[in-house]
Amino acid sequence: MTKVYTSAMVLIPPEKLRDSIQAIRKKYDRNYHRWMPHITLIYPFRPESEFDALESDIIKVSKDLKPFHTILEKFNFFR
């Protein structure tokens, strides 16, 4: 399978938190408007042409996961 630098697997925060996150990003990240708030899990990822096949694999490995809470202590960015 080919990795590409045009996609990533990410966690997207709940919509109710996005405006607050964007306000912080606007202050510190000149490119905040380029993409929504997110936490990168896997980058580079796979081409869009493989998404359908990957979806079933991701569902299989994550189907028994329960929701969980987390506290983020450090924020970072790609240069």
C-alpha angles and dihedrals in degrees: 000000000000124000118217132193094221098074139044140179107243143169113235116208120234113283092243089065099045098087091052091048092048090052090057092044091050089057096049108020119061089195096051091121094060096078141004123265109282147149113235115229101169127014130196094033134173133296118270089247088070097048096097093053092044092050093067091047092050091048091051095053096041104037094099096045115116123215113267139188123231138183118220113215101174132038123198141167143209117257 
